[in-house]
Structure formats: structure tokens, C-alpha cells
Amino acid sequence: FSPETVEILRGGTITWQFPATHNVTFTGSKPEAGNIPDTSSGSVSRAFANSGDYDYVCSIHKDMKGRVRVR
């Protein structure tokens, strides 16, 4: 994922764009809408209502990881 860490304000939204099949699997805290299942193309968004760090991986490609840091 690029960038690997993104910082947003509480209540903000992150949009992931997928050119090939990927997913977003949160490894700890999750946004209200939860994980993003396998998505072959297009974009998917999640809103983050609470402050904290939200770490995630693509369970298909274990070397793909990221973090949303919500202030």
C-alpha cells in the first residue's frame, strides 16, 4: 500500500483504489464498516469515527501492509 501510513482527522474517510484483486484486513481496531473483502478493481472507502491506529494487511499479499492513524 502506498503510502504505508496515512494520517487523518477523526471522522475522516480513506479510499483505497484497487487495480487488481486485493483486500483490507484490519489486524486490530476496525472502522465501523469493517474489513474490505477481496475487490478486483475500483475503489472502496471507510470512515474512521474514533482516534487511534488502524493497522491492516492484504491477506492475499502478506507483504502489503498499512496503517491509518486517526487524530
N, C-alpha and C positions, 0 to 999 in steps of 0.2 A: 504494500500500500504506500502511496506517496501523496503527501508527506506521511511519515510514520506516526507523528504526533500532531494533533490539531487541537488548538485551544479555542474555546467558545465561551460565551456568557450563558449562565443558567437561562433556560427557556429557548436556547438556540437550536438550530437544526443542522445536521450534517447530511450531505447527499453523496452516496457512493455511486460511481459510474463503472459499469462492468462491460468491457469489450469482449470478454469471453466468460465462461462459467466460473463463478466464484460465489462465496457466501461470506457473511459476517457472523461469527460465533463469539459472543461475549464470554469471557472466562471468569468474570466476577459479577459486579453490578451490571444490570441491563437497563436500557431505556424502557419506558412503559410498553412500547410496541414489540420489544424483544429482539431476538436474533433475526437476521435476514437469511432466508433459505437460499438454496442454490438458484442463481439467477444467470441466465445465459447471455443476456445483453440488456442494455438500458441502464436505468438509474433507479435507486431506492433511497428514501430519506428516513431519518429517525430524529425525533425531537428529544431533547435532554432537559427534563424539568428540575433535576437535582444536581447540586455541585458534587464533584468527585472525579476520579479517574475511571474510565471505562476501557478496559483492555479487551482486545479482540484478535482473533485469528481467522484465516480462511481454512476451514477443516479439510478442504481438498488439497491445499498447498500450505503445509505446516510452516514453511519459511516466511509466509506472508503474515505479518502481524502489524498491529497498530494500537493507537491509544487516542481516545477523545478525552481531553482534560477540560472539565466544566468548572468555571469560576463563578 
